[in-house]
Amino acid sequence: MAGPSSAAAAAPLGEGTHRDPRGLTSTTYLLLPGDALQHQLSNGSGCRSALLSFRKGITSDPVDHLASWKGQDCCRWRGVKCSNKTAHVTKLHLRNQNPAIDPYNLDTCEDINVLSGEISPSLISLKHLNHIDLSMNCFIRPSGRAPLFFASIKNLRYLNLSGIPFSGRVPPQFGSLPKLKYLDLGFNEMYSTDITWLTNLSLLQYVSMKFVDLSMVVNWPHVLNTVPSLRVIDLSFFDLDSANQSLLYINLTKLEKLDVSGNKFDHMIASSWFWHLSSLKVLTVGYNGFFGQFYDALENMTSLQVLDLSFNEGTLVMAGNSKKLCSLVVLDLTCSNTNGDIAVMLDLKTNNLSGWIPPALGNCTFLNTLRLSNNHLNGSIPTSIGALTYLSSLDLSKNVLSGVIIEEHFNGLGSLKILDLSSNNLTIVVNANWLPPFRLEFAGFGSCKMGPAFPTWLQQQIEITKLDISGADVKDNIPDWFWTTFSEVTYLDISNNEISGRLPADMSKMAFIQLNLSSNHLSGPLPPLPTNITMLDISNNLLSGTLPANLAASQLHALILYSNQIVGSITKSICRLPSLYDLDLSNNLLEGEIPQCFDICLLQFLLLSNNSLSGEFPAFLQKCINLQFLDLAWNDFSGPLPAFVGMLTRLQFLRLGHNTFSGNIPVEIVNLTYLQYLDLSGNNLSGIIPWHISNLTAMTMKASQPTYSLIGQKPNRMSGDVIYISGQFGEIVSVITKGQQLRYGSTLAYFISIDLSDNSLTGEVPSDITVLDALMNLNLSSNHLTGQIPKQIGAMHSLESLDLSKNMLFGEIPSGISNLASLSFLNLSYNNLSGRIPSDRQLDTLNVDNPSLMYIGNIELCGPPVQKNCSGNDTFIRGNHRSSMQKHDPLSFYLGEQRLVHPAPPGPGSTSS
């Protein structure tokens, strides 16, 4: 085999150009022998000079990883380790300890903690270096390829370059590192067509090339089988085509862990080569398409402790002699299609299972963990579950289980720490003085009926850190012991009950991280917040008083207080919440101006509607470039709408209606390509409707799915790794559509609408508005618009409500209006329209009790349903006319002269279903 020198000769020019460590000239390094380069650098400061040259290649160090790299003793520098005997540098460990790797976006450079720059070949001079870990950083070379000079560091035993966004071919020169024991090249965009170079690494124990493209490698099991020293192999998400190879002999007698998940295997699982690896302890083969029976294939797997077959798309048959799996602790079949027979852990969550939980499950007395969540299991929970004395974790959540849970279900569960029965239809009935045998750490009873009295047995659960009794039908005062017992709870959800009482005055001293008390009858003032809280939802209660003067919660992400009776102004301390991205104070009694909080620029959701707030449009919002949802409706805001609104390009919901904003609609508003809901109604706006309104592409059929990033999703409130955002979809929003004031909850996310009614707008209706073919509601009524109705109005196929009444529009009604198959409300009254009224089956179903009201106030219109007959000169615009005398369910209609211009907002604290 060619040595390093020949490999260097074959390497392309320009492999890496760097400044000489002495600062004299630029030198182009190929794959030079280590001794030659060491000779070049030895005239400098030895190891220190080489490391400083490496540091010189770093162009960005945002968190000061290398701040300690100064002074003469490089062995004291961060990430550098030296031999205690010789002081030679032996280890360079600069791994990014907090990577944000996304398997679908392997660009490490988006991480704010990374080192950026190029890896200097000066490392070759560190001839005693045996450990290099530069993983999860952003070392990008002009070629994008992994440096070849690593192959010249002959003492390397550990090399981790994972998560560095290299591309191109995996360097086969790495096969010339004779002492290498650990090699990790995962999480990048490299590829390889031949991995036979691994056979030269006779000491290799660990190899990972996760997400490397090996789709062209067909002999991979044979290559790996020639490296008997291997203990861990990770070839997951490789695009490998098959594991259906046969090996004449097994050389991998030391292999303990094999991960080949996420490939393209779609053959019988029993024919895979890895079943003969008797030393395996962990086998991960999920995210494939295996099928068939596999228990018999496990005959020799006596050491196997973990078998992961999760997310397998084929049908696996679990039949055979499972007693051979004497060491098996974990069998993970999550989201797999399995049937047949079934150790210590049984995890069948998210498997589309149906039927009853068998009472015989109580015979599996050694079970430690039982997870059957997120299936379709029905019926009652057998009382035999109480015989599982070793059970520490029981998760039956998110099924359709019903029936009554009694003390017998729990009597033997003295080891239980985790219990989740939430999202079922269960009723828990226990004696008032019952003492549970367990001390829970996690208790999930959401939607389980536990009331009406507060469950007193919870008082004994002093070790709980996460508690969910939401929707538990509790109609009681919070007992005195509650806040004391659960002062160390980090995740608490008692929402959607009828719990009354006051919040504790010392709440700031409690450990809450996420606290959901919404939709109860809690009263009194809001006390100072816990220091570490990240989410607080006390919406839809009876809180009174003012907001706390000192909101000292620097990690708070979401503050949801809508529909209470909070008075006063918005405190300036809200500006000291730098992590805040969801603020909902709507439907309260707040007044005054909003403080200019230029430091809360992470805001994504700001909802302040239905208060008495005043002042101009908040100037600080120009820094909130991530703002998605803005609702300032039903307040007393005034002044012009600023042009910077058009720079908030992530806005999806903009509701400014029923204030006294004046001036023109900013033309920049058409830059909001994600906008799906626009309400500027009930203001004093003038001027024309901006042209190029067709740029609002989220209102077209091309954007068929709502773009709200949190649309209707309520993450697991007790999970600890997500924030539960409820404000923007939890409350009821009043919308004037179909001639009436309708109230929308979570479905508002699917409602695509423009409402510019009740202003003083002039000019024509922009013709390109008809491009917005996903628009469901268009209300331009009560303005001073002139010109004709756009002729292509029939292209707006999604329109359900069209209101152009009380303007000065003239000309004929376009015949295409009869093509609006979804239309259920039409109001063209009080304009100057003329000619024959189009008629079609769809139009004839509208307002059947008195269809002429849709056209009243247009004296030049003729033909049914108005009484004026058309002369022979009138254009004939009729389709298949259906008699208006046919019976239809009448639709609500707001008569033009009786139109509610400024409907009263819902009162503070009111609720609606």
Secondary structure, DSSP 8 states (H G I E B T S, - for coil): ---HHHHHHHS-TTS-EEE-TTSS-EEE--S--HHHHHHHHTTTTTHHHHHHHHHHTEEE-TT-TTTT--SS-GGGSTTEEE-TTT--EEEEE---SS---BTTB--GGG-TT--EE---GGGGG-TT--EEE-TTSEE--TT-S--SGGGG-TT-SEEE-TTS--EEE--GGGGG-TT--EEE--SSEEE-S--GGGGG-TT--EEE-TT-B-TT---HHHHHTT-TT--EEE-TTS---------SS---TT--EEE--SS---SBGGG-GGGG-TT-SEEE--SS--BEE-GGGGTT-TT--EEE-TT--SEEEE-S-GGG-TT--EEE-TT-EEEE----EEE--SS--EE---GGGGG-TT--EEE--SSEEEE---GGGGG-TT--EEE--SSEEEEEE-GGGTTT-TT--EEE--SSEEEE---TT---S---SEEE-TT-B--SS--GGGGG-TT-SEEE-TTS---SB--HHHHHHTTT-SEEE--SS--EEE--TTGGGS--SEEE--SSEEEE------TT--EEE--SSEE-S---S----TT--EEE--SS--EE---GGGGG-TT--EEE--SSEEEEE----TT-TT--EEE--SSEEEESS-GGGGG-TT--EEE--SSEEEEE--GGGGG-TT--EEE--SSEEEEE--GGGGG-TT--EEE--SSEEEEE--S-GGG-GGGSTTS-S---TTTT----TTSSSS----HHHHS-EEEEETTEEEEESGGGGG--EEE--SSEEESB--GGGGG-TT--EEE--SS--BS---GGGGG-TT-SEEE--SS--EE---GGGGG-TT--EEE--SSEEEEE--B-TTGGGTTTTSGGGGTTT-TEEESTTSS----TTS---B-S---TTS---------GGG--SS-----TT----
